[in-house]
Amino acid sequence: MRAMILRAPSPWAPGLPAWAPLEAADVPAPVPAAGELRVRVRRCGVCRTDLDLAEGRLAAPSYPVVPGHQVVGTVDALGAGAAGFREGDRVGVAWIHSACGACRWCREGRENLCPRFRATGCDAAGGYAEWLTVPAAFAHALPADIPDAEAAPLLCAGAIGWRSLRLARLVDGAPLGLTGFGASAHLVLQLARHRYPRSPVFVFARSDAERAFARALGAAWAGDTTDEPPEPPSAVIDTTPAWKPVVEALARLAPGGRLVINAIRKADADRAELLRLDYAAHLWREREVASVANVARADVREVLEAADALGLRPTVEELPLERANDALAAVRRGGIRGAMVLRVAD
């Protein structure tokens, strides 16, 4: 089968003549084990976490690895005992590939914190390929009215945004801040406007295009990272790869407010920004910081249900599978209007 594989981490560096961490390869199609589905991939979203993997900020347990964890396709084979789906069913596969189901975190409904959590496209082969396998219990039925390309970003950007919004503990009417305005934040803004209709949303973004996009989707205000919003937000969700927006968001957070950092890794380039942290200016008055770690299956189910009910459709740009390196480079540059999606098959 066709696949784009990562043989080893390949950090981008200024002056490189070309940055192409992924290699086109012909690899054997997987065979579903007991309890698994084999999925014929049609679309796969491109996530910043894929970029973290490609550059080495996130390490796979072994290489080569097939990235991709926002997968839409159809079931074309079932392993022994696989239940809940039939051949031909359209399904989604998210970052959560499996969890043990027995540890205290799984028993508490926090399988995203399971010590044996396995991630699609990192611990298990992902969707930058024509086929992948997934435990049937971790596949998701997709609403019929959401097209493949628009369903793909909901499986990670949407799900992680949904979880971030819940962790923000926002009260309707209190202002919400978003730092960065990419694949996840453009969905969080729309979800927040429906879930908290009286809450204004303030967007901090680095480019005029991102700020204009935010205003077009209903942001009450959009400015640069260091600009002052109309009032201090009661919660801020940070979706950036950098530290500066974290420090700036804390300085603008209302007393008793909460900053939710929605990232698996942060880049080292501006780590010195953390030296600016001042207890009185950034943390005093009961400000809180929380992180988002992975997603649970419930996050994926709930955001799919919400998107279907609200008619929420991500804004996407599609490229063919063979241009996965171009898609990663675009994510790295930033300024994408919505989400990047790879077209694997029709």
Phi, psi and omega per residue, in radians:
M1 nan 2.737 3.072
R2 -1.327 2.451 3.090
A3 -2.701 2.710 2.976
M4 -1.920 2.040 -2.996
I5 -2.032 2.659 3.045
L6 -1.861 1.954 -3.124
R7 -1.410 -0.525 3.122
A8 -2.887 2.677 3.089
P9 -0.981 2.510 -3.077
S10 -2.416 1.491 -3.110
P11 -1.088 2.408 3.021
W12 -1.264 2.555 3.086
A13 -2.529 2.547 3.093
P14 -1.004 2.444 3.083
G15 1.600 -0.113 3.084
L16 -1.110 2.314 3.138
P17 -1.118 -0.599 3.081
A18 -2.750 2.433 3.129
W19 -1.980 1.941 -3.099
A20 -2.439 1.377 -3.067
P21 -1.197 -0.400 -3.094
L22 -1.736 2.576 -3.112
E23 -2.097 2.303 3.041
A24 -1.226 2.318 -3.080
A25 -2.559 2.767 3.018
D26 -1.907 1.969 -3.055
V27 -2.180 2.770 -3.139
P28 -1.109 2.463 3.053
A29 -1.205 2.472 -3.101
P30 -1.281 2.722 3.070
V31 -1.963 2.224 -3.084
P32 -1.187 2.305 3.041
A33 -1.420 3.108 3.119
A34 -0.981 2.302 3.119
G35 1.439 0.003 -3.084
E36 -1.848 2.766 2.968
L37 -1.892 2.547 2.880
R38 -1.779 2.304 -3.052
V39 -2.029 2.228 3.011
R40 -1.443 1.967 -3.003
V41 -1.329 2.346 3.052
R42 -1.923 -0.757 3.098
R43 -2.412 2.622 3.047
C44 -2.496 2.144 3.104
G45 -1.223 2.702 3.122
V46 -1.914 2.115 -3.009
C47 -1.998 2.707 3.057
R48 -1.058 -0.473 3.079
T49 -1.127 -0.581 3.037
D50 -1.079 -0.658 3.090
L51 -1.163 -0.720 3.080
D52 -1.025 -0.713 3.115
L53 -1.151 -0.796 -3.096
A54 -1.079 -0.649 -3.076
E55 -1.606 -0.139 3.044
G56 1.703 0.038 3.064
R57 -1.215 -0.475 3.037
L58 -2.046 2.215 -3.073
A59 -1.781 2.322 2.990
A60 -1.401 2.673 3.119
P61 -1.179 -0.414 3.091
S62 -2.718 2.769 3.129
Y63 -2.259 2.658 0.017
P64 -1.263 2.813 -3.140
V65 -2.379 2.574 3.053
V66 -1.725 1.988 -3.141
P67 -1.298 3.135 3.015
G68 1.903 2.075 -3.081
H69 -2.428 0.363 3.020
Q70 -2.159 1.305 -2.847
V71 -1.871 2.275 3.031
V72 -2.120 2.273 3.133
G73 -2.895 -2.890 3.138
T74 -2.171 2.527 3.100
V75 -1.230 2.227 3.094
D76 -2.184 -0.024 3.031
A77 -2.834 2.606 3.136
L78 -2.183 2.346 3.020
G79 -1.327 2.932 -3.130
A80 -0.994 2.252 3.063
G81 1.412 -0.018 3.107
A82 -1.172 2.276 -3.041
A83 -2.258 2.788 3.040
G84 1.729 -0.261 -3.130
F85 -2.443 2.786 3.066
R86 -2.182 2.831 3.060
E87 -1.003 2.386 -3.129
G88 1.662 -0.247 3.106
D89 -1.158 2.454 3.061
R90 -1.535 2.263 -3.054
V91 -2.385 2.837 3.012
G92 -2.051 2.570 3.073
V93 -2.174 2.218 -3.045
A94 -1.890 -3.031 -3.137
W95 -1.025 -0.648 3.139
I96 -1.369 1.814 3.132
H97 -1.487 -0.610 3.089
S98 -2.991 2.830 3.009
A99 -2.572 2.852 -2.962
C100 -1.248 -0.545 -3.137
G101 1.405 -0.063 -3.045
A102 -2.091 -0.406 -3.091
C103 -1.225 2.990 -3.071
R104 -1.158 -0.538 3.115
W105 -1.210 -0.728 3.079
C106 -1.105 -0.751 -3.134
R107 -1.123 -0.494 3.133
E108 -1.506 0.037 -3.103
G109 1.427 0.273 3.121
R110 -2.010 0.965 -3.096
E111 -1.118 -0.295 3.072
N112 -1.125 -0.322 3.138
L113 -1.781 0.094 -3.098
C114 -0.996 2.309 3.100
P115 -1.074 -0.387 3.130
R116 -1.836 0.388 3.055
F117 -0.981 2.285 3.073
R118 -2.084 2.350 -3.049
A119 -1.813 2.337 3.030
T120 -1.135 2.377 3.110
G121 1.388 0.152 3.089
C122 -2.472 -1.132 3.078
D123 -1.443 -0.419 3.101
A124 -2.333 2.645 -3.101
A125 -1.022 2.414 -3.048
G126 -1.850 -2.724 -2.918
G127 -1.681 0.141 3.008
Y128 -1.437 0.907 -3.074
A129 -2.838 2.955 -3.086
E130 -1.344 -0.440 3.110
W131 -2.435 2.717 2.919
L132 -2.635 2.892 3.065
T133 -2.047 2.683 -3.125
V134 -2.679 2.495 3.009
P135 -0.996 2.356 -3.091
A136 -0.982 -0.595 -3.120
A137 -1.183 -0.243 -3.105
F138 -1.976 0.223 3.008
A139 -1.659 2.740 -3.033
H140 -2.201 2.240 2.982
A141 -1.188 2.446 -3.068
L142 -1.886 2.448 3.066
P143 -1.017 2.377 -3.044
A144 -1.122 -0.490 -3.027
D145 -1.476 -0.093 -3.136
I146 -1.730 2.026 -3.115
P147 -1.081 2.774 -3.074
D148 -0.915 -0.916 -3.046
A149 -1.110 -0.565 -3.121
E150 -1.485 -0.403 3.082
A151 -1.285 -0.576 -3.031
A152 -0.982 -0.897 -3.109
P153 -1.143 -0.398 3.120
L154 -1.127 -0.440 -3.031
L155 -1.303 -0.297 3.056
C156 -2.337 -1.084 -3.131
A157 -0.975 -0.724 3.119
G158 -1.265 -0.798 -3.084
A159 -1.162 -0.747 -3.141
I160 -1.225 -0.570 3.057
G161 -1.172 -0.686 3.093
W162 -1.091 -0.782 3.122
R163 -1.129 -0.708 3.113
S164 -1.063 -0.737 -3.130
L165 -1.114 -0.683 3.101
R166 -1.167 -0.733 3.138
L167 -1.194 -0.353 3.135
A168 -1.199 -0.378 3.102
R169 0.965 0.736 -3.105
L170 -1.295 2.509 3.007
V171 -1.796 2.351 -3.098
D172 -0.986 2.245 -3.086
G173 1.861 -0.419 3.095
A174 -1.421 2.471 -3.101
P175 -1.256 2.514 3.108
L176 -2.002 2.366 3.045
G177 -1.880 2.548 3.048
L178 -2.215 2.180 3.051
T179 -1.800 2.195 -3.003
G180 1.512 2.615 -3.135
F181 -2.517 1.205 3.117
G182 -1.909 -2.498 -3.019
A183 -1.042 -0.761 -3.100
S184 -1.350 -0.841 -3.039
A185 -1.105 -0.602 -3.118
H186 -1.203 -0.380 3.035
L187 -1.491 -0.687 3.103
V188 -1.013 -0.747 -3.128
L189 -1.011 -0.803 -3.107
Q190 -1.210 -0.677 3.088
L191 -1.133 -0.726 -3.128
A192 -1.122 -0.672 -3.121
R193 -1.125 -0.518 3.088
H194 -1.469 -0.698 -3.071
R195 -1.349 -0.567 -3.140
Y196 -2.255 1.291 -2.987
P197 -1.108 -0.367 -3.133
R198 -1.648 -0.049 -3.095
S199 -1.575 2.108 3.021
P200 -1.238 2.550 3.120
V201 -1.957 2.171 3.115
F202 -1.872 2.254 -3.077
V203 -1.982 2.236 3.043
F204 -1.850 1.970 -3.088
A205 -2.445 2.664 -2.979
R206 -1.480 -0.281 -3.071
S207 -2.124 2.663 3.084
D208 -1.051 -0.659 -3.117
A209 -1.130 -0.738 3.123
E210 -1.144 -0.704 3.133
R211 -1.154 -0.699 3.107
A212 -1.136 -0.709 3.106
F213 -1.076 -0.749 3.127
A214 -1.070 -0.786 3.127
R215 -1.112 -0.655 3.128
A216 -1.112 -0.516 3.131
L217 -1.563 0.038 3.026
G218 1.944 0.175 3.076
A219 -1.095 2.388 3.124
A220 -1.293 -0.412 -3.137
W221 -2.755 2.582 3.055
A222 -2.516 2.267 -3.138
G223 -2.555 -3.063 3.101
D224 -1.344 2.964 -3.094
T225 -1.004 -0.600 -3.067
T226 -1.705 0.044 3.140
D227 -1.330 2.730 3.107
E228 -1.617 2.179 3.094
P229 -1.300 2.973 -3.129
P230 -1.025 -0.534 3.071
E231 -2.711 2.774 -3.126
P232 -1.129 2.248 3.104
P233 -1.236 2.522 3.093
S234 -1.368 -0.381 3.060
A235 -2.583 2.572 3.065
V236 -2.293 2.333 3.019
I237 -1.907 2.095 -3.122
D238 -1.717 2.143 3.142
T239 -2.065 0.336 -3.058
T240 -1.627 2.882 3.068
P241 -1.593 0.087 -2.968
A242 -2.026 2.935 3.138
W243 -1.631 -0.513 -3.105
K244 -0.972 -0.801 3.130
P245 -1.070 -0.514 3.097
V246 -1.137 -0.840 -3.128
V247 -1.120 -0.769 -3.138
E248 -1.145 -0.668 3.140
A249 -1.132 -0.709 3.122
L250 -1.084 -0.645 -3.132
A251 -1.181 -0.424 -3.093
R252 -1.760 -0.116 -3.066
L253 -1.217 2.422 3.112
A254 -1.167 2.693 3.018
P255 -0.939 2.388 -3.096
G256 1.322 0.103 -3.094
G257 -1.416 2.998 -3.053
R258 -2.322 2.262 3.023
L259 -1.774 2.179 3.118
V260 -1.935 2.062 -3.123
I261 -1.661 1.999 -3.070
N262 -1.810 1.454 3.137
A263 -2.820 2.551 3.025
I264 -1.488 -0.640 3.108
R265 -2.426 2.665 2.988
K266 -1.989 2.539 3.127
A267 -1.257 2.715 -3.139
D268 -1.490 -0.227 -2.941
A269 -0.982 -0.665 -3.087
D270 -2.066 0.527 -3.123
R271 -1.036 -0.452 3.127
A272 -1.060 -0.357 3.089
E273 -1.002 -0.507 -3.117
L274 -1.123 -0.395 3.112
L275 -1.174 -0.278 3.115
R276 -1.391 -0.217 -3.093
L277 -1.033 2.222 3.113
D278 -2.167 2.237 -3.041
Y279 -0.976 -0.837 -3.075
A280 -1.177 -0.701 -3.051
A281 -1.397 -0.517 -2.980
H282 -1.984 -0.512 -3.003
L283 -2.115 -0.440 -3.092
W284 -1.074 2.907 -3.138
R285 1.220 0.630 2.966
E286 1.083 0.588 2.972
R287 -1.293 2.556 -3.085
E288 -2.159 2.687 3.030
V289 -2.187 2.285 3.087
A290 -2.267 2.692 3.066
S291 -2.049 2.738 3.058
V292 -1.839 2.183 -3.128
A293 -2.032 1.860 3.069
N294 1.074 -2.867 3.043
V295 -2.409 2.733 2.997
A296 -1.746 2.852 3.118
R297 -1.039 -0.591 -3.138
A298 -1.082 -0.630 3.110
D299 -1.063 -0.752 -3.125
V300 -1.153 -0.838 3.137
R301 -1.019 -0.804 -3.051
E302 -1.176 -0.693 -3.133
V303 -1.247 -0.590 3.057
L304 -1.119 -0.742 3.106
E305 -1.108 -0.754 -3.134
A306 -1.139 -0.756 3.138
A307 -1.087 -0.699 3.125
D308 -1.150 -0.799 -3.093
A309 -1.175 -0.638 -3.058
L310 -1.604 -0.148 -3.048
G311 1.248 0.457 -3.130
L312 -1.281 2.216 3.133
R313 -2.283 2.091 3.085
P314 -1.068 2.621 2.985
T315 -1.511 2.217 -3.032
V316 -2.313 2.719 2.966
E317 -2.184 2.222 -3.073
E318 -1.790 2.492 2.974
L319 -2.350 2.675 3.074
P320 -1.194 2.753 -3.114
L321 -0.888 -0.726 -3.071
E322 -1.107 -0.261 3.137
R323 -1.795 0.493 3.140
A324 -1.029 -0.632 3.104
N325 -1.108 -0.671 3.087
D326 -1.128 -0.674 3.131
A327 -1.131 -0.755 3.106
L328 -1.109 -0.699 3.121
A329 -1.105 -0.657 3.107
A330 -1.152 -0.707 3.088
V331 -1.106 -0.695 3.140
R332 -1.123 -0.724 3.141
R333 -1.182 -0.589 -3.092
G334 1.439 -3.132 3.120
G335 1.431 0.132 3.106
I336 -1.208 2.427 3.104
R337 -1.501 1.500 -3.110
G338 1.766 -2.206 -3.010
A339 -2.254 2.628 3.029
M340 -1.614 2.436 3.136
V341 -2.363 2.357 3.082
L342 -1.594 2.335 3.082
R343 -1.637 1.919 -3.084
V344 -1.691 -0.739 3.119
A345 -2.752 2.813 3.097
D346 -1.963 nan nan
